[in-house]
């Protein structure tokens, strides 16, 4: 219970403050700290991310930091890939999921530890580029159970031209939509879920998301990203070693 609460708090802080990164911490926490299988961890992560991102989205929307039209286009482009990815995930071997997740976590870590992406001019955005980015993010969400916010935020800044704070809020809309669709695609699977762990994990994440939103206004975004990025890099290395040695 205590581990679930602590891990959930970290996930919520990441999602609330950065608009992403929470699910790539949730999956390894569920596997290595709480004994979930990779498939069960991916499904549970989607539940946790859906509840947490929806909560954080409300706070950002209330502050006027969500571009609904852009977020809807991103989300719409990723719905089918997210559903197909969710179906595929339940049929993949556990080592494949672990290696794939380690690669995604490593990419997330590198992106977080780099300087914030420069804001582009809105005129550089095109419907095809936005749709392509949204489809790719949906597929990642469906297969690995990650929300993809760590990829959505840079895409919204560099491709669409949103300001960083608006990109963070908008990414939560995309994350929530993709997580919901991926969950629905997994609804018929027989993966067992331990609700005695998922419930407190989710509750702590939801509460911490509010603190994360406030934290983002007090601590420089670059500092927050580097801290979470360093943690993710260590997690990615651990999972890769485990997949290679265990496999």
Buried (B, 14 or more C-beta within 10 A) or exposed (E): EEEBBBBBBBBBBBBBBBBBBBBBBBBBBBBBEBEBBBBBBBBBBBBBBBBBBBBBBBBBBEEEBBBEEBBBBBBBBBBBBBBBBBBEBBEBEBBBBBBBBBBBBBBBBBBBBEEBBEBBEEEEBEEEBBBBBBBBBBBBBBBBBBBBBBBBBBBBBBBBBBEBBBBBBBBBBBBBBBBBBBBBBBEEBEBEEBEEBBBBBBBBBBBBBBBBBEBBEEEEBEEBBBBBBEBBBEBBBBBBEBBEEEE
